[in-house]
Amino acid sequence: MPAKKSTVDEVKEEVAKDLSQEQLHKNMRFYGQVQNTPQEARKEIGAGRLKGYTDINPMWRIKRLTELFGPCGFGWWTQNEKFTFEECKTGETAVFCELELVVVDPETDIASHPIKGFGGNKFVANEKNGPYCNDEAMKMAYTDALSIACKSLGFSHDIYYSKDRTKYSMPEDEVNESKAAPAASAPAGDSHTAEEYQAITKRIQNGITLVTKTMDKEAKDKFMQDVVVKHIGAVNYMTCKDMNKLNALLNELLAMASKKAA
């Protein structure tokens, strides 16, 4: 029979619990203020390749950064912006932006370490009337990179963390394939539940997003072929009902993510 806790031990536990909650509140003090995206800052994309995705007004992020940290250039800023242009096999040209976001804690007046952000857009796109040069591509790539840096502070948690779709979700053709394909039957003797399959495919989806977030479409397609197809036998892993294959894929994704973060 375990020994009864003394009053002193109980007090120590309560103090430790209070300190833990206080630390959690301190760690989440910015996250909690930007995690919810107001409806007026959201817009569902109604046409094109991104139909059904959520577009977030970039001025909302700038407004919230200013409200929390102060005017741009004083309370927050970006630095070390780097733009690169890459030609695709399709004849199109993409522009990528890498930047660092710095914010100043209004309570301590201490500037943060740089928060990395990566973004991209098409500079030259193939359209039905011929190549189109987007003179706002660099601006759009910068805005995309800033949004990624802001996400690390908790911006739009409600959209990115929920089931809502953004441009970083599963590609639309994979979503449609997943909806259209019948659920694969479990192998004979399989004792895993539907919830277990749902949980591991969700982890795989998060792993793919993490590993491929800085890749262009061509590189991501190659990644899906080289890694996902190797383990599953198809790009659409959502309907796979072989837990051994799913675990092997997840383990490789975790290894790749760890190597990338090192």
PATOR-121090 format. One record per atom (N, C-alpha, C): x, y, z. Coordinates in pm, whole numbers, plus 50000, padded with zeros to 5 digits. Layout:
<rs>
XYZ ...
</rs>
This chain:
<rs>
500854988050000 500005000050000 500895012550000 500705021649906 501565033449898 501425042350020 502555048750057 502545057450174 501695069750147 501015074250249 500145085950236 500995098450222 500625107150128 501385119250107 501225128750224 502315135050263 502265144750371 501705157850318 501355166650409 500845179750371 501885187550294 503165185950335 504255192950268 504355188450122 504275175050101 504345169649964 503195174749879 502015175249936 500845180049863 501015194749825 501565202649917 501795216849888 502815218349777 503885210149782 504905210649677 504315207349541 503425197449538 502795193549412 501925204849358 501185211349446 500325222349404 501145234149352 502275236949421 503145247949377 503735244649239 504195232249223 504755228149095 503715229048984 502475225149016 501395225848918 501125240348878 501105249348979 500865263448952 501965269348865 503235265648897 504365270648819 504305265548676 503875252948661 503765247148528 502705254548446 501565257348509 500505264648440 500945278848406 501695284948497 502185298448473 503165298648356 504025288548348 504975287648238 504255285248107 503225276648111 502445274047990 501765286647941 501195294348035 500535306847998 501545316547937 502745316947994 503785325847941 504205321647801 504365308647781 504785303647650 503735306147541 502465306147582 501365307347486 500815321447476 501495331347536 500895344747546 500705351347409 501545348347312 501365353847177 500495344447093 500785331647104 500045321447027 498545322947049 498155324447175 496725325047208 496025337147150 496785347647116 496175359947066 496045360246914 496695350946848 496665351146700 496165338046640 495795328346725 495445315146672 494105314746600 493225324246629 491905324446564 491865334946453 491465330546335 491405339346219 489975344646203 489765357846207 488405363146194 487835360146055 486525358946050 485865355645924 486145366045816 486275378645855 486505388945754 487905388045692 488795380345755 490135378445700 490255365745618 489165358145610 489155345645534 488405347445402 488875340045304 488165340045177 488355326445112 487255319945078 487365307045011 487625309344863 488625302544811 488955303844669 487925295944588 487265302744495 486125296844427 486405290644292 487615292344240 487905287044106 489385283844094 489715276543987 491105273543958 491625261544036 492945259844029 493585248244091 493415247944242 493265259744304 493135260644450 491675262044495 490745258344410 489335259344445 489045251644574 488335258144666 487975251744792 488975254344903 490115260244872 491125263144972 490795276545041 491445278845154 491215291045229 492345300945205 491985313045163 492955323745145 492835333045266 493975336345329 493985344945446 494515358645406 493775369045437 494175382645401 495505386045467 496555388945389 497875391745448 497915404145535 497005413645511 496995425745593 496545422845736 495775411945755 495385408245892 496615404345972 497535396845912 498765393045983 499575405446020 499715414645924 500495426745950 499855434946061 498525435746058 497805443146163 498035436946299 497955423546309 498125416946438 499575417746485 500545416646392 501945418346431 502175432346490 501555442246427 501705456046474 501025458046609 499835452346625 499115453646753 499875447146868 500505435846842 501195428446947 502595433846977 503335437746872 504755440646890 505145455146862 504275462546793 504595476346760 504755478146610 505025490346566 505115493346422 506215485146354 505985482246227 506985475146148 508265483346143 509385476746162 510665483546165 511125487146304 510195487046400 510505490046540 510175478246632 508955473246619 508535462046704 508645448646633 508665448846502 508865436646424 509405440346287 510125431146226 510675433646092 511125420446031 511405420845901 512005409245834 513415413245792 514275403145780 515665405745744 516215394145662 517365396545600 518065386245521 517145379945416 516345388345349 515485383245243 516335378445125 515995366845075 516745361044963 515755355644861 515885360144737 515005355644629 515825347144531 515275336044491 515925327544390 514905324144282 515385323144158 514535319744045 514975306143991 514005297643965 514295284243914 513415281343793 514035276343687 513285272543568 512825258143581 511565255743547 510985242343553 511085235643416 510935222643413 510975215243287 509825219143195 508775224743254 507615228843175 507865241743099 509005248243126 509285261043064 508865272643153 508205269643264 507805280043357 508955283743450 508855295243513 509875299743608 509205302843741 509785297543848 509265300043983 510225308944059 509675317144147 510505325544232 510245321344377 511325319844452 511215315644591 511815326344681 511215327944798 511675337844894 512005331045027 513145334545081 513535330145215 513775342645298 513205343045419 513375354845503 513405350945649 513735360745732 513735358845877 512865369645940 511915365346021 511035374546094 511595376346234 511685388846278 512145391946415 511045399946483 510695396046606 509715403446685 510345407446818 509875418446873 510395423347001 509345421147108 509715414147214 508805411547325 508475424847393 507205429047392 506865442147450 507075442847601 507135431347669 507335431347814 508805433047851 509695427147772 511125427447805 511945436147712 511355440147599 512045448047497 513225440347436 513145427047441 514185418447385 513725413147249 514605414247149 514275409247016 514435394147013 513555387546938 513595372946926 514745368546837 515045355646843 515905349846742 515145350046609 515835349746496 515145349846367 514205337946351 513015340646298 512025330246271 511985328346120 512375316646073 512495314045930 511135313245861 511115317945737 509935316545653 510345314145510 509615305145442 509905301845302 508605302845222 508705308545103 507515309645019 507885309644872 506885308944787 507155308744644 505945312044560 506195314944433 505125317644339 505675316144197 504785315844100 505215314843961 505535328843908 506725330043852 507145342543790 506745342643642 506965331343576 506505329543438 505655316943434 504405318343394 503475306943390 503005304543248 502815292043213 502265288543081 500745289543085 500195298243004 498755299842995 498315297242851 496995296442830 496495292542698 496875302442589 497115315042627 497525325042529 499045326642522 499765317842589 501225318642588 501785321542725 503105322642738 503735325442867 503255338742925 503025338643056 502595350843124 503595354043234 504135366143234 505085370543335 504345378343443 504405373243565 503705379443678 504645389443746 504375402343727 505275412443784 505085414043935 504135406843994 503945407244139 504385394344207 505075385844131 505455372644184 506385373744304 507335383044300 508255384544413 507515389044538 506585398244520 505785402944633 504955391544692 504385383444604 503555372244649 504395361644719 505615359244669 506515349644734 506925354644872 507165367744882 507505373745012 506345372245111 505125375345064 503945374045150 503765359645196 504005350245106 503895335945140 504915332245247 506165337145231 507205334045328 506895340145464 506365352345464 506005358845591 504895350945662 503955345645585 502865338045645 503385325345713 504415319045654 504995307045713 505715310545843 506445321645844 507105325945968 506075329046076 504995335646037 503935338946134 503275326446189 503195316146106 502575303646152 503305297846271 504615299946279 505385295046392 505005302246521 504445314146510 503975321446628 502545317746665 501905309546582 500545305146611 499475311246523 499865319646428 498885326146342 498025315846268 496695317946275 495725309746201 495805294946237 496095292246363 496065278546415 494735271746381 493635279246391 492315273346370 492135268246228 492835273946132 492735269445993 493725258145965 494985260346000 496015250445969 495855237646050 495345238846172 495255227146260 493955219446241 492955226046186 491655219646169 491615211846039 490425207246002 490265199545879 490095208545757 490145221745780 489995230845667 491175229145572 490985232445447 492025230645346 492745243745322 494065242945310 494885254245270 495755249345155 496585258045101 497445254044990 498485243845032 498635241545164 499615231845213 498965218545246 497665217245221 496985204645245 497305194845133 496705183045141 496895173145035 496425178844902 497175176744795 496745181744664 495335177344630 494635185944554 493225183644526 492975170444456 493885166344364 493655153844293 493745141944388 494605142844492 494705132044589 493455131544676 492915143644708 491685144044788 490545137444712 490415141044583 489355135344501 489535120344486 490805116044469 491075101744455 490695094444581 490995100744696 490685094544825 489175093144843 488425103444798 486975102944813 486365092744718 486935091744598 486335083044498 486685068444518 487885065844572 488335051944585 487625045044700 487175032644681 486565025344791 487595021944895 487175021145020 488105017845128 488655004045107 489985002845118 490624989845099 490294980745215 490114968045184 489804958645291 491064955345368 490924953045497 492074950045581 492574936045550 493894933945562 494444920645539 493844910545636 493834897945594 493264887545679 493984887245813 493204886645919 493774886046053 494174899546109 493884910246035 494254923646083 493334927546199 493954931146312 493174934646430 493134949646455 493704957646363 493744972046382 492384978346354 492054988646431 490764995346417 490845006446313 489665011146273 489595022246177 490235034746237 490075036546369 490655048146435 492185047746429 492765035846441 494225034446434 494725037946294 493995033346192 494385036746055 494255051746030 493195057646083 492985072046067 494105079846135 494525075146253 495575082046327 496915081546254 497275069846201 498585068746137 498615076046003 497505075845929 497505083345802 497555098345827 496975102745939 497075116945975 498515120646006 499225111746078 500635114346109 501485114345982 501135105445889 501865104945762 501645117945684 500385122545682 500075135045611 500865146645670 500935147345805 501705158045870 503185156745837 503685144145832 505085141945800 505425146345658 504545143045564 504755147145425 504765162345413 503825168845482 503755183545480 505045189645534 505555183945645 506765189245706 507985187545616 508115175745556 509295172845475 509285180345343 508095182545285 508005188345151 507625203045149 507555209545264 506995223145268 507825233345189 509125230745167 509935240045090 510165235244946 509495224344907 509675219044772 508695225444674 509125226644548 508165230844446 507345218544403 506375220644317 505465209744280 506205198144215 507165201344130 507905190844061 508685182144161 509335188644257 510105181244357 509195173144447 508015178944479 507085171644565 506535159344493 506225160744363 505735149244286 506775138044284 508035141944267 509115132044266 509245125344403 509095133344507 509165127944644 508055117544665 506835120844622 505715111544640 505975098444566 506585099344449 506885087344372 508015079344437 509065086344480 510235079444533 510015073644672 509225080444754 509075076244895 507745069244920 506645075944886 505325070444918 505035057944836 505235058944706 504945047544619 505835035644653 507065038444695 507995027744731 507425019044843 506765025444940 506245017945055 504815012845032 503985021444972 502555018344963 502185011844831 502925015344725 502595010144593 501715019644514 501345030944574 500535041144508 500735054344580 500415065344511 500545078444573 499535080244685 498335075044666 497275076744765 497425066544879 498025070944988 498225062345104 496995061945196 496025070845170 494875072145261 494005059645266 493975051945157 493125040045155 493895027145183 495185028445212 496005016545242 495565010445376 495384997545378 494994990645501 496034979945538 497284983345514 498384974545554 499224982445655 499044979445784 499694987145889 501214986345881 501754975045835 503204973745823 503764983645720 503074984945607 503524994345504 503405008845554 502305011745622 502105025345673 503155028845777 503475019345865 504495021845967 505865023945903 506175016345800 507465017845732 507575031645668 506475036245606 506455049545546 506605060145653 505875058845763 505935068745871 507345069445929 507975058145950 509325057846007 510325065045917 510185063145784 511095070045693 510845085145695 509565089145703 509245103445709 509815109745837 509695102645950 510215107746076 511735109346069 512395099546007 513845100245993 514245112245905 513505114245798 513795125445708 513555138845777 512475139645856 512155152045927 513235155046031 513705144746102 514745146646203 516035151346140 516375145546026 517595149345955 517485163745905 516295167445861 516085180945810 516175191345920 515715187546041 515715197046153 517095198246218 517965188246195 519305188246259 520185199446204 
</rs>
